Amino acid sequence: MKTQYSSLSIAVSMGLTITTGLLYSSSATSAEGDEVVADKNIEKIAVVGSRAAPRSISDSPVPIDIIGGDELGKNGSSDMLEMLVGAIPSFNVRAQPISDAATLIRPVNLRGLSSDSTLVLLNGKRRHRASVIAFQGGGVNDGAQGPDISVIPSIAIKQVEVLRDGAAAQYGSDAIAGVMNFVLKDSSEGGSISVKTGEYFESDGNQVIVDGNIGMPFTDNGFANLSFQFKKADATSRSVQRPDADALFNAGNSSVISPAQIWGNPEIEDDVTFFGNVGFDVGNDKEFYMFGNYSERDVTGGFYYRNPHNRGNVFSTDSGGSLLVGDVGFANDGVPTCSVSNAYVKTMMGGDGLSSLVPSNVGNVLDTAAYTAMVADPNCFSMNQIMPGGYTPAFGGNITDTSLAIGTKGEISSGFFEEWYYDLSGSVGRNESAFNLKNTLNPSMGLETPTEFDTGKYIQLEKSFNFDVVKGIDFGLDEPVNVALGLEWREESFEIVSGEEASWKAGPYADQGFNIGSHGFKGFGPETQGVNTRRSFASYVDLEAYLTEDFLIGTAIRYEDFTSFGSTINYKITAQYTVTDDLSLRASHSTGFRAPTVGQANVVNTQTSLVEGELIQTFLAPPTAPLSAFYGGKELDPEESVSYAAGIVVTLGEVFLTADYYNIEVTDRIAQSSQIDVLAKDYTELEALGVVNPELISAVTYFANDFDTTTQGIDLVANYAMDLFNGSTKFSLAYNWNETTVDKFNPDTVDLGKVRRLEEGMPDHRGTFTIAQDWDEVSSFIRFNYFGEYFAVHADDAGAGGWNQTADTAVTLDAEISYYMTDQFTLSIGGNNILDQEAEELPQSSYGQLGAKYYESGPFDYNGGFYYAKLTYNF
């Protein structure tokens, strides 16, 4: 079907184009609920996937979802991620209750691929990454470093566009699974303010959200649209008392608390976000635009409980047979002065140094005569004197996120590109994560240790500049061929800022077997501090044409050169054939890539990992560092992909249906390796290479190109609208079948448990069915969510000694009803998982190590049912 576009409409559609040349149309569907109600058949306009004038989603040669801002608001969660889960069936997000930095920023998945395989855009501009890397990312996300979507408030969003197709040839690195474009509101008048509160059925996790939006004129031909959000969320607890902690308490250790550790959602405080979107006409068919954000929040989560009888390198070095007893004299001059210490046993009695003369394989070591005598000797100590009931570190972080994009667009009036439409833009984004740890120790400092630590920062900084041009050129075909050209320059840096000295210091008792640094999350030392930077340059050509009135084809080719690993060329071909007015066929084929992030290539971290049911201290090192290289690490290469897709679009009266098959082959996938044991026989050689205290490192991990996968699936989307019960009714069905196969892997760095997690860690089948009903004064919806079977694993421990099983299918139910009290006030009441469907329960045999009731790897919220109320004032 031919469509004519005026120069003005094309110039508008060029709006907010970025590094990728993505087109944004001001004619996209309004997110205002009253407009949607007024015309349930309004056609939604997509701007991803094409650099020609925006198309309706039925005319797109690639599958696209469009979720309006009003739909995002129909969810009790304070988190944009949970809102999208209910709207996009192939979109998944995993909670990470006890998972170091991943607790602060949760990774997401589209079409079963890692979170950094989906390109995220804001107003068509590439969104910068989070500084946090998901070190324990739920299998598929191990080591992923994607953008922090949760900072984007729904109040600021006009619509979200999700391109479910490989698009690296169009948009560059990361678009292997697809593209998500968050379009900010651009109204020059009106606005709203709302207050929402809710909590879980378990009477915890209370959330309060206050947000607002206002549109104002900016000059005679412009707008300034401003949004804010303030929210707080209390922690949740789905904990069980660990049997070992319970036994200690029953044996008389009154310092043990119940529960000994909290397993649940972290506490979020002082979460403030501001977004601004500005645009105005500067004359001569040219426009100026600017948008950005400032966001900050404090997050505090939990860690695993440290048992005061047997926690390795803190309370014991022989698995709880005896206490780890420090010797003051030996630390000063190498001569033991404590007659029961580990150093005394080793030096004076010819022992192995692992055991002291204070047994801890008793009910309560604090009541034993040996312990009392040890404490009475000023030359002896144990960490029980500071933490007699053991301890559970509290891990926290301050996350600050800022961005700014500025550009101009319009028609070129002279020169070689006369009558072409251009977009010239620059953007910068920065994400900083400052970490802290409380209620813990640096055991190597002995009794002089602090119990609170600032452990350092990660900072991600990205800059980009773009120049894009587009024009319809007449080649004698059915209509002009859309020709788009563009250039892009990007710079990405990852910085590590060291923590305070006590957080990384090797104290005087390190040589006696005491752990170095703040226990649970060692601070970043001066040797890790620094900035690593990478730059890239890209150019692309994008063509799209109707060969006949009914046959649309498109092609794109992109060249990109990186200062780290070199250059890459990728292409994409799309086609759509309109068989009848009610039936069209579409297909695409593309190659793609994902460049390793600068963070993945240079990050350093110490974490507590669960391996074969045991908690161990694991060191994450850059792949080229001496420790990693000794165990097989090498410089990272980009991931490469080949994608095929084919689909059908059907319109039958009020029924709209799309069905699409996809197949994505990814080679040299990058992920965090499985834990590799640091062996005693290697200590001498490692020390010669410069590795400090290798005997205190249980295992090492690093990022590696270690496996190839094939992911295939089917997306099915259907909508039907009708008049029912004296109102308007809409039925929506979305279903996704997704299957991943690991084609090849490195057995030295990828264990079989991880392979199974990649293949089975998410449900193969997932669907949603929504019924929305609207009357003059009342609107409501009910949504059924179906989750198929999946391989349930806790804390990434998929090994034979871990607790894992195939989880059952589950169905959850969400509902909301809104009453329009006046033209200005709307009251909404609703709930998520209102039938309180429980997540998959862990076996009781796991409680001793995990202290949790549910698997954390489930596809829906393990916290259970949630209810909320929201009052909105529109003006």
Summary of the structure (lengths in Angstrom):
residues: 875
radius of gyration: 28.7
end to end distance: 40.2
largest distance: 98.0
contacts: 3317
relative contact order: 0.12
helix: 15%
strand: 46%
